[in-house]
Amino acid sequence: MLSCAIQSIRYGPRVVLENLSFTLRKGGFLLVTGDNASGKTTLLSFVAGVLAGDTQVRIDGRCDFPAGWSDSNIAFLSQNPEANLVGSDVRSEIFLHGGQRLARIEQTLNVLRFPAVLLGRKVKDLSGGQQQLLAIVSALVRDSALCVLDEPTAMLDAQNTGLVVDAVSRLLDVGTTVIVSSHNASFWQDIPGRRLHLTRLGTHSLAPAPEPNLGLSPDPMKGNGSAHRLDVRRLWYAYRRQQPTIRNLSCCVSGGDILHVSGRNGCGKTTLAKLLAGVLRPSEGRIRLDGMRIQEIRGYRPHFCGLTLQNPNSQILFPTVSKELAYCASLPSPDKEFDPHVYASDTCLRLGISDQADPRSLSFAQRKLISSLSYLNMPVLHILDEPAASLSDPLSDHLLRFIKIRQKLGLITVVISHGSDLLRSIRTKEVSLDP
């Protein structure tokens, strides 16, 4: 029987978890839900022993495991895929965790329908969703007594999500104890077990994100006096010869439009984001923004184009939230009636985040939102790659508010995601990269 009893867990003066306890039989299942920053990751990290050596955390509590369990019996999956992967290529990553358990490796790959073509790839060449799927494979092949999975399906499409849920069911069938955190309890509703819902201490409900009402004109021409335009023509891109990732894509987006790019894991969504931002050069075709070829732009131009990546840790630059938000906010805004500094302060207040907090001390989801809002100068084109992954409804509402402000300013926003739930209240242009 796994037994957990927590009096309190603190990050400095801030109490994250308090007066929490539960027990879980060997081979049992526990689903942990709750809003962002409610302590889900902290709880799972505590159970897995990840917090044990962190000198910045004060822990008053203990977790007792069944006889014979040790750290080697625990597989922990962080919600940041890159933090779970240490190998340079996919095959070595799997064998690093699976060792000589060839039958278990084969079974796990089959259950998750892991594409054989990925086995020869470098980890850095995988999409965010593919990296998460690889991290799940690496966790499950360890043959651990306890699997602790933090938001394992946040970056996965519907089909891969179903495969992961099925894999967890199979683990339970063979007596593995599993603890999962998730924002979407419906994914796991068919798995019997315990449920634990966490709430933010001292903040039972976040202030709602109101509809943007900043005195902005709804006229999409307002901003620089002319309509912006993103023009993509016959776009091709291939990482390897004869294996194009983007195939003959054409689309046109005008100022005030929101382009929603969807598709399964590995279909090229992140590749398209990097192409649109000029990070990658097309194999064929062209991309023009306001008449200028994206790939010919030299230097860093945050007033022209912004790219928010899936992993917020790749984009956190400054020691406080206020400095993180103020960096681009200091650049000229397309509308004198929009004050980015006021907007940033108001957002932090509504989210219950101190503007002097270290962004790295925030939850993964809060960091994702801050990295999206860091382009408060409102560049002509802003590409957001899976911005709502791991976000609960309150944070998603604030992200949607930000997107609507960009729409009112007549700017171009590209949102890359598996589903359109975030944008369900907005009319969008749709591009699917699925074959």
C-alpha positions as CSV (number, residue, x, y, z in Angstrom):
1,M,0.0,0.0,0.0
2,L,1.4,3.4,-1.0
3,S,0.7,6.0,1.6
4,C,1.2,9.7,1.2
5,A,0.7,12.3,4.0
6,I,1.6,16.0,3.4
7,Q,1.4,18.7,6.1
8,S,2.8,21.3,3.7
9,I,5.1,21.8,0.8
10,R,6.5,25.3,0.3
11,Y,8.5,27.1,-2.4
12,G,10.0,29.8,-0.2
13,P,7.2,31.5,1.7
14,R,4.5,30.2,-0.8
15,V,2.5,27.2,0.3
16,V,1.7,24.9,-2.6
17,L,0.2,21.9,-0.9
18,E,-1.3,21.6,2.6
19,N,-3.1,19.0,4.6
20,L,-3.3,16.4,1.9
21,S,-3.2,12.6,2.3
22,F,-4.2,9.5,0.3
23,T,-3.4,5.8,0.1
24,L,-3.2,3.7,-3.0
25,R,-3.1,-0.1,-3.2
26,K,-0.4,-1.8,-5.3
27,G,-1.7,-2.0,-8.8
28,G,-4.1,0.9,-8.2
29,F,-4.8,4.0,-10.3
30,L,-5.0,7.6,-9.1
31,L,-6.0,10.5,-11.4
32,V,-5.0,14.0,-10.1
33,T,-6.9,16.9,-11.6
34,G,-7.1,20.6,-10.8
35,D,-6.4,24.1,-12.2
36,N,-3.0,25.3,-13.2
37,A,-0.7,26.0,-10.3
38,S,-2.9,24.0,-7.9
39,G,0.1,21.7,-7.1
40,K,-0.4,18.7,-9.4
41,T,3.2,18.7,-10.6
42,T,4.5,19.3,-7.1
43,L,2.4,16.3,-5.7
44,L,3.6,14.0,-8.5
45,S,7.2,15.1,-8.1
46,F,7.0,14.5,-4.3
47,V,5.7,11.0,-4.7
48,A,8.3,10.2,-7.3
49,G,11.1,11.5,-5.1
50,V,12.1,14.3,-7.5
51,L,11.8,17.0,-4.9
52,A,13.9,15.2,-2.3
53,G,17.2,17.0,-3.3
54,D,15.7,20.4,-4.0
55,T,17.1,22.9,-1.4
56,Q,14.5,25.5,-2.5
57,V,11.6,23.4,-1.3
58,R,10.5,22.9,2.3
59,I,8.6,19.6,2.8
60,D,6.7,18.6,5.8
61,G,5.4,15.1,5.0
62,R,6.3,11.7,3.9
63,C,5.5,9.1,1.3
64,D,5.7,5.4,2.3
65,F,6.0,2.7,-0.3
66,P,5.3,-1.1,-0.1
67,A,8.2,-3.3,1.1
68,G,10.8,-3.9,-1.6
69,W,10.2,-0.6,-3.5
70,S,13.0,1.9,-4.2
71,D,13.8,4.8,-6.5
72,S,14.6,2.2,-9.2
73,N,11.0,1.0,-9.1
74,I,9.6,4.4,-10.0
75,A,9.2,5.8,-13.5
76,F,8.5,9.5,-13.6
77,L,7.4,11.4,-16.7
78,S,7.7,15.2,-16.6
79,Q,5.1,17.2,-18.5
80,N,8.0,18.8,-20.4
81,P,9.0,16.1,-23.0
82,E,12.5,17.5,-23.5
83,A,13.3,17.1,-19.8
84,N,12.6,13.4,-20.0
85,L,14.9,12.6,-23.0
86,V,18.7,12.2,-22.6
87,G,19.7,10.1,-25.7
88,S,20.7,11.7,-29.0
89,D,18.7,9.3,-31.1
90,V,15.3,7.5,-30.7
91,R,16.7,4.0,-30.6
92,S,19.3,4.6,-28.0
93,E,16.8,6.5,-25.8
94,I,14.5,3.5,-25.7
95,F,17.2,1.0,-25.0
96,L,18.7,3.3,-22.3
97,H,15.5,2.8,-20.3
98,G,14.4,-0.6,-21.5
99,G,17.8,-2.4,-21.2
100,Q,17.6,-6.0,-22.4
101,R,13.9,-6.3,-21.8
102,L,13.3,-6.8,-25.5
103,A,9.9,-8.4,-25.2
104,R,8.6,-5.5,-23.1
105,I,10.1,-3.0,-25.6
106,E,8.4,-4.7,-28.5
107,Q,5.1,-4.9,-26.7
108,T,5.2,-1.2,-25.7
109,L,6.1,-0.1,-29.2
110,N,3.2,-2.2,-30.6
111,V,0.6,-1.0,-28.0
112,L,1.5,2.7,-28.7
113,R,1.8,2.0,-32.4
114,F,5.1,3.9,-32.3
115,P,6.1,4.6,-35.9
116,A,9.0,2.4,-37.0
117,V,10.3,5.2,-39.2
118,L,11.1,7.2,-36.1
119,L,13.5,4.7,-34.7
120,G,16.3,5.9,-36.9
121,R,15.7,9.6,-36.2
122,K,17.5,12.1,-33.9
123,V,15.5,13.2,-30.9
124,K,16.0,16.8,-31.8
125,D,14.3,16.2,-35.2
126,L,11.0,14.9,-33.6
127,S,8.0,17.1,-33.2
128,G,6.8,18.0,-29.7
129,G,4.1,15.4,-29.8
130,Q,6.5,12.7,-31.1
131,Q,8.9,13.6,-28.3
132,Q,6.2,13.2,-25.8
133,L,5.2,9.8,-27.2
134,L,8.9,8.8,-27.1
135,A,9.1,9.9,-23.4
136,I,6.0,7.8,-22.6
137,V,7.6,4.7,-24.4
138,S,10.8,5.3,-22.4
139,A,8.8,5.4,-19.1
140,L,6.7,2.3,-19.8
141,V,9.6,0.0,-20.9
142,R,11.3,0.3,-17.5
143,D,9.1,-2.3,-16.0
144,S,8.7,-0.1,-12.8
145,A,6.4,-0.9,-9.9
146,L,5.1,2.7,-9.9
147,C,4.5,4.9,-13.0
148,V,4.0,8.6,-12.3
149,L,2.9,10.5,-15.4
150,D,2.5,14.3,-15.4
151,E,0.1,15.5,-18.2
152,P,1.2,12.6,-20.5
153,T,-1.3,13.5,-23.2
154,A,-1.0,17.3,-23.3
155,M,0.7,17.4,-26.7
156,L,-0.9,14.3,-28.3
157,D,-3.6,14.1,-30.9
158,A,-6.8,12.2,-30.2
159,Q,-5.6,8.9,-31.6
160,N,-2.3,8.9,-29.7
161,T,-4.2,9.9,-26.5
162,G,-6.4,6.9,-26.8
163,L,-3.3,4.6,-27.3
164,V,-1.7,6.0,-24.1
165,V,-4.8,5.5,-22.1
166,D,-5.0,1.9,-23.4
167,A,-1.3,1.4,-22.5
168,V,-2.0,2.6,-18.9
169,S,-4.9,0.1,-18.7
170,R,-2.5,-2.7,-19.7
171,L,0.0,-1.6,-17.0
172,L,-2.7,-1.8,-14.4
173,D,-3.7,-5.3,-15.6
174,V,-0.2,-6.5,-14.8
175,G,-0.1,-5.0,-11.3
176,T,1.7,-1.7,-12.0
177,T,0.6,1.2,-9.8
178,V,-0.1,4.3,-11.9
179,I,-0.6,8.0,-10.9
180,V,-1.6,10.4,-13.7
181,S,-2.2,14.2,-13.7
182,S,-4.5,15.6,-16.4
183,H,-6.7,18.6,-17.1
184,N,-9.1,16.4,-19.0
185,A,-10.6,13.8,-16.7
186,S,-12.8,12.5,-19.6
187,F,-9.8,10.9,-21.2
188,W,-9.5,8.6,-18.2
189,Q,-13.1,8.1,-17.2
190,D,-13.2,4.4,-18.2
191,I,-10.3,3.5,-15.9
192,P,-11.4,2.5,-12.4
193,G,-9.5,4.0,-9.5
194,R,-9.3,7.0,-7.2
195,R,-9.7,10.6,-8.2
196,L,-8.1,13.6,-6.4
197,H,-9.0,17.2,-7.3
198,L,-6.7,20.0,-6.2
199,T,-7.6,23.7,-5.8
200,R,-5.2,26.6,-5.6
201,L,-4.5,27.6,-2.0
202,G,-6.1,31.0,-1.2
203,T,-7.4,31.3,-4.8
204,H,-10.5,29.2,-5.2
205,S,-11.3,30.9,-8.6
206,L,-9.3,33.0,-10.9
207,A,-10.6,36.4,-12.0
208,P,-12.3,35.8,-15.4
209,A,-10.8,37.1,-18.5
210,P,-13.2,39.8,-19.8
211,E,-13.8,40.4,-23.5
212,P,-11.2,42.9,-24.7
213,N,-12.6,46.4,-24.2
214,L,-9.6,48.7,-24.6
215,G,-11.0,51.3,-26.8
216,L,-9.7,49.6,-29.9
217,S,-11.3,50.0,-33.2
218,P,-12.8,46.8,-34.7
219,D,-11.7,48.0,-38.1
220,P,-8.9,45.5,-39.2
221,M,-7.3,48.3,-41.2
222,K,-6.5,50.3,-38.1
223,G,-2.9,49.7,-37.0
224,N,-0.7,51.0,-39.8
225,G,-3.3,52.2,-42.3
226,S,-3.1,49.2,-44.7
227,A,-4.2,45.6,-44.5
228,H,-1.5,43.1,-43.6
229,R,-1.2,40.0,-45.7
230,L,0.5,36.6,-45.3
231,D,0.9,34.8,-48.6
232,V,2.1,31.2,-48.7
233,R,2.6,29.7,-52.2
234,R,3.4,26.1,-53.2
235,L,5.4,25.5,-50.0
236,W,7.5,22.3,-49.7
237,Y,9.9,21.3,-47.0
238,A,11.9,18.1,-46.5
239,Y,14.3,17.2,-43.7
240,R,15.4,14.3,-45.8
241,R,15.3,13.7,-49.6
242,Q,12.2,11.9,-50.9
243,Q,10.5,12.5,-47.5
244,P,8.8,15.9,-47.6
245,T,7.1,17.0,-44.4
246,I,5.3,20.0,-46.0
247,R,3.8,19.2,-49.4
248,N,2.7,21.9,-51.8
249,L,0.9,24.1,-49.2
250,S,-0.7,27.3,-50.3
251,C,-2.9,29.7,-48.2
252,C,-3.5,33.4,-47.8
253,V,-4.2,35.2,-44.5
254,S,-5.2,38.9,-44.2
255,G,-4.9,41.3,-41.3
256,G,-7.4,40.4,-38.5
257,D,-7.6,36.8,-39.6
258,I,-6.7,33.9,-37.3
259,L,-5.3,30.8,-39.1
260,H,-5.8,27.5,-37.2
261,V,-3.3,24.8,-38.3
262,S,-4.3,21.3,-37.2
263,G,-3.1,17.8,-37.8
264,R,-1.8,14.6,-36.1
265,N,1.5,14.4,-34.3
266,G,4.4,14.4,-36.8
267,C,2.5,15.9,-39.7
268,G,4.6,19.0,-39.8
269,K,2.8,21.6,-37.7
270,T,5.9,22.8,-35.8
271,T,7.9,22.7,-39.1
272,L,5.4,25.0,-40.6
273,A,5.6,27.3,-37.6
274,K,9.4,27.6,-38.1
275,L,9.0,28.1,-41.8
276,L,6.5,31.0,-41.3
277,A,8.9,32.6,-38.7
278,G,11.9,32.3,-41.1
279,V,13.7,29.9,-38.8
280,L,13.7,27.3,-41.6
281,R,14.1,28.0,-45.3
282,P,11.6,26.3,-47.7
283,S,12.8,23.6,-50.0
284,E,10.5,25.0,-52.6
285,G,7.9,27.8,-52.7
286,R,7.7,31.2,-51.0
287,I,6.3,32.9,-47.9
288,R,5.6,36.7,-48.1
289,L,4.5,38.9,-45.3
290,D,3.3,42.4,-46.4
291,G,5.2,41.8,-49.6
292,M,8.5,40.8,-48.0
293,R,10.0,37.3,-48.4
294,I,10.2,35.9,-44.8
295,Q,13.4,33.9,-45.5
296,E,15.2,37.0,-46.7
297,I,14.7,39.0,-43.6
298,R,17.9,39.5,-41.7
299,G,18.3,40.0,-37.9
300,Y,15.9,39.6,-35.0
301,R,12.7,41.6,-35.7
302,P,10.3,41.1,-32.8
303,H,8.2,44.0,-34.1
304,F,7.6,42.1,-37.3
305,C,7.2,38.4,-36.4
306,G,6.9,36.5,-33.1
307,L,7.2,32.8,-32.6
308,T,6.0,31.1,-29.4
309,L,7.4,27.5,-29.1
310,Q,5.7,24.6,-27.4
311,N,8.3,24.5,-24.7
312,P,8.2,27.7,-22.7
313,N,11.6,27.0,-21.1
314,S,13.2,27.7,-24.4
315,Q,12.0,31.3,-24.3
316,I,12.2,32.4,-20.7
317,L,15.0,35.0,-20.7
318,F,14.6,37.3,-17.6
319,P,14.5,36.8,-13.8
320,T,11.0,38.3,-13.2
321,V,7.7,38.1,-14.9
322,S,7.5,41.9,-15.3
323,K,10.9,42.0,-17.1
324,E,9.8,39.1,-19.3
325,L,6.7,40.9,-20.4
326,A,8.3,44.4,-20.6
327,Y,11.1,43.4,-23.0
328,C,8.9,43.5,-26.2
329,A,6.3,45.8,-24.6
330,S,8.9,48.5,-24.8
331,L,8.8,48.4,-28.6
332,P,6.3,50.5,-30.5
333,S,2.8,49.2,-30.4
334,P,0.5,49.3,-33.5
335,D,-2.1,51.2,-31.7
336,K,-1.6,54.1,-29.3
337,E,-4.7,53.2,-27.4
338,F,-3.3,49.8,-26.4
339,D,-1.0,50.1,-23.4
340,P,1.0,46.8,-23.1
341,H,2.3,47.6,-19.6
342,V,-1.2,48.2,-18.2
343,Y,-2.4,45.0,-20.0
344,A,0.6,43.0,-18.5
345,S,-0.1,44.3,-14.9
346,D,-3.8,43.6,-15.3
347,T,-3.2,40.1,-16.5
348,C,-0.8,39.2,-13.7
349,L,-3.3,40.6,-11.2
350,R,-6.1,38.5,-12.6
351,L,-4.0,35.4,-12.7
352,G,-2.8,35.8,-9.2
353,I,0.9,35.9,-10.4
354,S,3.3,38.4,-8.8
355,D,5.0,40.5,-11.5
356,Q,8.2,40.1,-9.5
357,A,8.0,36.3,-9.5
358,D,10.7,34.3,-11.2
359,P,9.0,32.8,-14.3
360,R,10.9,29.6,-13.8
361,S,9.1,29.2,-10.4
362,L,5.7,29.2,-12.1
363,S,3.8,26.1,-13.2
364,F,4.6,24.8,-16.6
365,A,1.2,26.1,-17.9
366,Q,1.7,29.5,-16.4
367,R,5.1,29.7,-18.1
368,K,3.4,28.8,-21.4
369,L,1.0,31.6,-21.0
370,I,3.7,34.1,-20.1
371,S,5.8,33.1,-23.1
372,S,2.8,33.7,-25.4
373,L,2.1,37.1,-23.8
374,S,5.8,38.1,-24.0
375,Y,5.1,39.6,-27.5
376,L,3.0,42.5,-26.1
377,N,4.4,44.8,-28.7
378,M,1.9,43.0,-31.0
379,P,4.0,42.0,-34.0
380,V,2.4,41.9,-37.4
381,L,2.6,38.1,-37.4
382,H,2.5,35.9,-34.2
383,I,2.8,32.1,-34.5
384,L,1.7,30.2,-31.4
385,D,2.7,26.5,-31.4
386,E,0.3,24.5,-29.2
387,P,-0.2,27.5,-26.9
388,A,-3.1,25.9,-25.0
389,A,-1.5,22.5,-24.2
390,S,-1.6,21.9,-20.4
391,L,-3.7,25.0,-19.9
392,S,-6.8,24.8,-17.8
393,D,-9.9,26.7,-18.7
394,P,-9.1,29.9,-16.8
395,L,-5.7,30.3,-18.4
396,S,-7.1,29.4,-21.8
397,D,-9.6,32.2,-21.4
398,H,-6.8,34.7,-20.8
399,L,-4.9,33.4,-23.9
400,L,-8.1,33.8,-25.9
401,R,-8.4,37.3,-24.7
402,F,-4.9,38.1,-26.0
403,I,-5.7,36.5,-29.4
404,K,-8.9,38.6,-29.7
405,I,-7.0,41.8,-29.0
406,R,-4.6,40.9,-31.8
407,Q,-7.7,40.4,-34.0
408,K,-9.1,43.8,-33.2
409,L,-5.7,45.4,-34.0
410,G,-5.9,43.9,-37.5
411,L,-2.9,41.7,-37.0
412,I,-2.3,38.1,-38.2
413,T,-2.3,35.2,-35.7
414,V,-1.4,31.6,-36.5
415,V,-2.5,29.1,-33.9
416,I,-1.1,25.6,-34.2
417,S,-3.0,22.9,-32.2
418,H,-4.6,19.5,-32.4
419,G,-8.1,20.8,-31.7
420,S,-10.0,24.0,-32.0
421,D,-11.5,24.2,-28.5
422,L,-9.5,27.3,-27.7
423,L,-10.9,29.1,-30.8
424,R,-14.4,27.8,-30.7
425,S,-15.8,31.3,-30.1
426,I,-13.9,32.9,-33.0
427,R,-14.2,32.5,-36.7
428,T,-10.9,31.2,-38.1
429,K,-9.4,30.0,-41.4
430,E,-8.5,26.3,-41.3
431,V,-5.5,24.4,-42.6
432,S,-5.1,20.7,-41.9
433,L,-1.7,19.1,-42.5
434,D,-3.1,15.6,-42.3
435,P,-2.6,13.7,-45.6
